[in-house]
């Protein structure tokens, strides 16, 4: 690469990207989600998935689960940048612990008739998806699982009349008796 | 319940703000009134413990508070109104965030029931300032105000210092509630910056230092932020180890420029010996600095053969730009103290005579050389003359941003911390004049000089009026070359000498301008008149605009050229047209 006329060394580093799931325990106060998201957009980090909800109402604690990609150095940066925010209690890299369970819930609407309907139901059974709404020409399936399983299910529904999908994003928790 | 009207802690939100300032030892604040802060101004009017300095533009209030903070080690406080008052604070807040300056900004906001209605002088202040503060708050209930104000001061001054903003709607300022003095429970439980260094890491660091053959200490603004103890420990460490020491722009003064181990500043316009020492060292001790791109040059060629120890209070500074071998998180004063203790107990001064001989050869290149003239004042010479004239005096220096800033860093020797106020991270032209106002407020009897450029100084010139009003005898020492010198230098070196909009065709008459403000104007053209004019400037006890006409086309060297490493510096004697063209050959992506 021809280095342009700048005082900076502009060429990008080419370390391989990794995908990590981060659990972030925060004080549930106005603007806290904006702070976290602003950090990602402001510093150019990726968000693949984001899930947030209050988890301990009395203590005003919310848990944010973020799936992000970056080089190992960038992932380290993200964790430190999150950790130094004032309302952030803890940041745990669920991917690094290798002892975590990740789940996502999706609602999948499929429209079709005849053989397609039968096939959709058969696949739903195989994936342990539940029917939560039905009309004579459609189903809404609820499916829970890791991201790969849900992607696979959606791919299978596509030729059978997939209309739309609503996904919660990834929630993660550590295995074993200890909390984060 | 007892009669609340007799409870001294029952008061309006506006009164709480003034009370909290007093409880935090604030004696001076910088601000500008407006509709949404009038209740607070009414309280300020009725007391005498907190002095308010009326600036001419909110940006000036912010930079003045920064100057105040950096010259005292105490937090600076700014008070601005909603809407434009708050948006004008964005630059100083960002500046303070980049340079880790403790700043507390209190902004007025439209009444809570109007928030979100696009009311007059409404803006989303906490939204706008979220990325440029360490933390910010919108207070919707007067009973939360005391807690938030106390937390704001704690967050601004603890850990890695930084700016905070508290946005207070006007109805909250009017409302009555309960105040309480500062207490520990005011702070988020999730905020607990680490101050003590890990003992194992400290031992690893000492082991590296003790066996170093070619060591260097690279210190930064963190040492100054940490306080006098850190400076003392740093100086003692240099003494005990005998290691060479360089510093970032922000760290100047932590180790005295007259000290025998001093290499000068490092980085893009640092000395040859500092950059070569960094490049060739085998052990680097980085204290309170952050491997900024202006320091490292090309990162993959940065000090390739060294083991790196990095002391920083902010874990996110570790391995951000440069991978280090021994990170130590905590307050650098503490950690330097621990390192010293272990070093003294278990190690002896390493023999690094050969390394010093090598450094002496680099020093002999005399990388700050410039050719003096009898006809025209060289900017480097002007700074040197200013330095000589102020030696031994109680002097504080602020700067704007550009060539003059780099020359000031190169040629003005700082012996003590807190004497040098410059916009390092953000590079804010217009910082120096209002910062000088803030420094002079904090140190009324000291000599406060803003080393300025003709372009930068016009960005916040209006604060001359503040200086005159409060009889602050700041000295604005303008190196006037009629160009935006650093822009022009880059255009010459990187953009085919096409000087696009870097020349000021209509320069004001700075002498008349000073007089118009009620200050004193001095102009000097000839090198022979310079010393006398500087003496005159120092002896005048009023604000001075000093128009120092300098060589128009002088450039700032040495310089690390495009995408090059520390050992590929361009030295002044090499900076002829051909070498420059070669060093900067390539495309046009200027950042």
Interface residues (C-beta under 8 A of the other chain):
Chain A: X2 X3 X4 X5 X6 X7 X8 X9 X10 X26 X27 X30 X31 X34 X35 X38 X42 X73 X76 X77 X80 X81 X83 X84 X85 X86 X87 X88 X89
Chain B: X126 X127 X130 X131 X134 X135 X138 X155 X160 X188 X189 X190 X191 X268 X293 X294 X297 X298 X299 X300 X314 X315 X316 X318 X319 X320 X323 X493 X494 X495 X560 X561 X562 X563 X584 X585 X586 X587 X588 X589 X590 X591
